[in-house]
Amino acid sequence: MGIKRFLVLGLVYVVVLSGLVVTLGLGDYSLKVFDYQQTLPVVVWVVLPTFLLFLFTIMHLVFYWIKGSIATNAIKNDEAKLIQLIKHKLSGSNTDIELKNIYMDNIAQTLSKLKITNDKNKADTPNKTINSFIETINNIQNKQFENLKEFNLNETATIVAQNNLNKILSDESYALSIIKKPQNYDENDIKVAFVQVLKNNKIGNIKSSLDSIKLDNEMFFSLVEANSNETKELIFGNQQIIDIANDLKLTSYEYQKLAKMYLNKMAPEQLSSLFEKFFATDENSSEAYLFVLFELGMIDDMREILSNSKKSEYTKFKALMQLKETGNYYTYDNLFS
């Protein structure tokens, strides 16, 4: 029986009982205990204990109702925390939670040790929040950008990082904002935004922000590729290319890759000057410089370097020179690609 119903029926019972006793006209009754005597109407002796019992019963019911409500709310809070834990595990992050209910806390501690993955199928769980979250994860894994604020996830979660990459790839203005203020983002976001902006032929927007971006080798070659694909003129001059390359410590293979990318895009004088400066400061660039000299037909300069080298050095280019001097012409790629 609910408290409200009990309260109404209890009051009706007390009123009816009081009326019945009054109509009987039973007069007064004296209660004597040792030297103490109390005389009251019979109706008081009957109704007062009944009312007090009714009152204490109400207090008893209210106490256990409050106690039950607190327990129910604790279970609901534990359930919400458990659902949040599942969302964290699905999103690829870890979090520590402590539940009030010892049995639910045991389940939470067990789940925290496990890896929960999504099989990319439509979710069909009894919990609508979990179903919605799994659907959101599926969309993110399908390269869509989703608003994750309602799920209250850790910023370090794998799915949060993937979602941010989706935004970079789909929102050009967002990618540009990362390039302009890279100090607010992590290295991977900057790298993806950098490459994406170059793919969209926005190399001019990057030039002004280069000083604040730490390039790695992959980003450098993306920049070089975009620069070499300019139809009008190269945006970056030799000195800027040299400054960036020197910070990256290019390998011999990477210098050769750089030479091939600029071979048909840069004026011969500029190209030979660029690699001559590389050659003067970094021995890793020597084979790339020889490649440039050979492809540009600057044989005398090439022969001078080869004649002053050790017997074991630059064997590929010495072979090319011997073939050329005997009337057999081969390109570098014909023999060594």
N, C-alpha and C positions, 0 to 999 in steps of 0.2 A: 504494500500500500504506500502511495506517495505521501510525503510530508503534508502537502496542502490538503489532501483528502482527509488524512488523519486529523489535522487541525480543525477542519470544519465539522466532521462527525463527532470529534471529541467535545467541542464546544456545544454542539446540539445535545449530546448526551448529558453534559453537566446542567444545561438549562432545563431539560426535560426532567431530570432527576430532582433538581431544586423545586420545580413547580409541583411535582408529584408529592414531595415531602411536605411542602407548604399546605397543599389542599387537604392533607391528612390531619392537620392541626394537632400535632403531637406535643406541643408545648415545649418546656425546657427540660434539659437533662444536666445533672451535676456530676462531675468527675472529681473524685477525691483520691489523692495520692499522699499518704502520710498526713502531714498537717496542711497540705495544699489542696484547695478545692476550687474548681472552676465550673461555673454554671453558664451554659449557653443554650440557645434554641436548638432543638433536635436537627433542624434543617442545616445548621452550621456544622454540627458534629458529622452529618452525613456528607454534605457537599464539600467541605474544606479538604478532607483527606482525598476525596475523589479528584478535586481540582489540582491538589499538589502532585498526585500521581500522574495526572494528565500533563502537568507542567514539566515534571522530571522526565517523562517519556518523550516529550517534545525535545528537550535538551539532549537526551540520549540520541534521538534520531538525527538531530542537527549535527551533533559531534561526529557520528559515523558517516553522515553525508559529506561533511567537510573532509574527513579523513579519506573517504573514497574518491572525492574529487581531486585531492592532492595526488593520490596514487595514480588516478587515471591520467592526469596532466603529466605526471612524471613518465608514464609509459608513452604518451603521445610525444613528449620531448625526446625520449630515447629513440622512438621510431623515426622522428625527423633527423636525428643525428645519424642513425643507422643508414637512412636513405642518402644522407649527405656523404657518408663514408663510401657507399656504393658508387656514387657519382664521382668521387675523387679517384676511386680505383679504376673506373671505366675511362676517366679522362687521362690516366697515366700519371697520377701524382699520389703521394702518400700523405697521410695526416693521422695524428693521434687523437683519439676521442676516448672519453671515459663516461660510461653510462651508469645511471643510478641503480637500475635493476641488474642484479648480479648475473642473471641468466642471459639477458640481452647483452650485457657487457662481455660475457664469455664468447658470444657469437661475434661481437664486434672485434674482439681481439683476434679471433680466428680469421675473420675476413681480412683484417689488416695485414696478415701474413701471406695472403693469397694474391694471385694476379687474376684480375677479372677482365676478360676481353669480350668484345662485341662481335658477333658472327655476321654482322651487316644485314641480317634479316629484320623484318618488321617486328618490333617488340610487342610482346603479348603477355605482360605481367599484370598482376592485380593493382599495381601502383601506377597511376597516371603520370606522376612526375618522372619516374624512371622511364616509362614508355616515351614521353616527350624528349627526355634527354638522349635516349638511344637514337631516336629519329634525328635529332640535331647532330649527333656524332656521325651518323651515316651521311648526312648532307655535307659535313665538313670533310669527311674522307673522300667525298665525290667532288672536292675542289670548290665547294660553295662557302661563302662567308656567312656566319651566323652571329647573332647577338647573344653573348653568353652571360650577360650581367645577372639575369634572373637565377642562374645556377650557382653563383657564388663559388667559383673555382679558384684554385691557386694559380697565380700568374706563371708558375713554373711547370704547370701541367702540359703534357705532350699535346693534347688536343687544343689547348689554348695557343700554343706555338704554331700548330698547323693551321689553325683558323686565322692567325695573324698573317701567315704566309699567303693564305688564300686571298686575303684583303690586298696584300701587296701586289699579287699577280693580277687582280681584277680591277684595282682602283689606281689609276695612274697618278692622280693627285696625291694619294696617300703615299705612294712610292717616292714621289718627288719631295714630300714633306720630310721623309726619313733622310733623304740625301741632304736636305738643307739643314736639318738639325740632328745629325747622327749621334750626338752625345746622349740623346734620350732613348736610344735603342741598342739592342745587343748586336754583336758582330754578324750573326747569321742573317738577321733582318736587314741590316745595312747591305750585306753582300747580295741578297736576293733582290732588294730594291734597286741597287746599282746596276745589276745585269738586266733587270726588267726595263729600267729607264733607257738603257742603251738599245735594247731590242726595239723599243718604240721610237728609235731615231731622235732621242732627246739629248744628244751628247753635249749640246751647248748649255743645257741646264746643269750639267754635271761639272763643267769646267770651273765654274766659280766656287764650287764646294770642295774641290779636290784637296785643298790644304787641310781640311778638317776631317777627311776620310782616310783611314788606314787601309791601304790596298794590300791584298795578297796577290799571288802570282796569277791566279785565275781571273781576278778582277782586272788586273793589268792587261792581260791579253784580250779580255772583252773590250776594254777601252781602246786598245790598239786596233782591234778588228773594226770597231765602229769608226775610229779615226781614219783608217785606211779605206773605208767604204764611202767616205765623204765625196760627193760628186763635184763640188766646186774647188775647195782647197782644204788641206789638212789643218785641223784646228790646233793641234799641238805641234810646237816647234821642237827642234832637236834637244835643246837644253832641258825642256820640261820632260821629255821622254827619258833623257839621261838621269835626271834627278830622281824620277820615280824608279827606274830600273836599278839604280845604285842602292836604293833602300831595300830592294827585294833580293839582292844577291842572286841574280839569274844564273842558271846552269848553262853549260855549253850547248846542250840541246835547245834550251829556251832562247838563247841568243840566235841560234840558227832558225828557229821558228819565227822569231821577230824579223829576221832578215827576209825570209820568204814572204811574210805578210806585207812588207813594205816594198818588195822588189819592183813590182809593176805599178805601185801607187805613188811612190815618192820620186822626185826628180833625181837623176843619177848623182849629181853633185851633192845634193843634200844627203842622199843615202850613204855615199862613200864617206862623207864628212862625219856623219853620225857614228858609223862603225869604226872609223879611225879614232874617234874620241873614246869609244868603248875599249878599243884595242890598247890604247895608251894607259888605261886605268884598271882593266880587269882581264887577266889572261884567259878567263873562261870564254871571252868573246873572240878569241883569235881565229877559230875555225869559221865562225860566222863572218868575220871580216874577210877572210880568204875567199869564202863563198861569194860575198858581194863583189870583191875584186874580179873574180873569175867570170861571174855573170855579167859584169859591166865591161868586160874586156880590158881591164886594167892589168895586163899581164906583166908589165915591167915591175909594177909595185908588188905584185904577187910573187914574182921570181926573186925579188930582193929579200922578202921575208923568208921564203923557203931556203934560199942559199945561206942565210944566217941562222938556220935552225939546226937542231940535232938530227942525226940520221933517223932516229925513231919517231920524230915529230912530224905531224901533218902528212902521213904516208898517203892518204887518200888524194890529197891535192898534188902531191908530187907525182902520183900516178897519172892524174889528169894532165899535168904539164908535159909528162913524157909522151902521152898519147897525142897531145896537141902538136908537139914539136915533130912528131913522126907523121903528121898529116892526118891523124885520126881524131876527129872531134867528137867528144861526148859531153853531155851536160852532167852536172853533179848528180842530178836525180836519176839519170840513166844508169849510173853505176852504183849509187849508194842509197837510193830510196828504199 
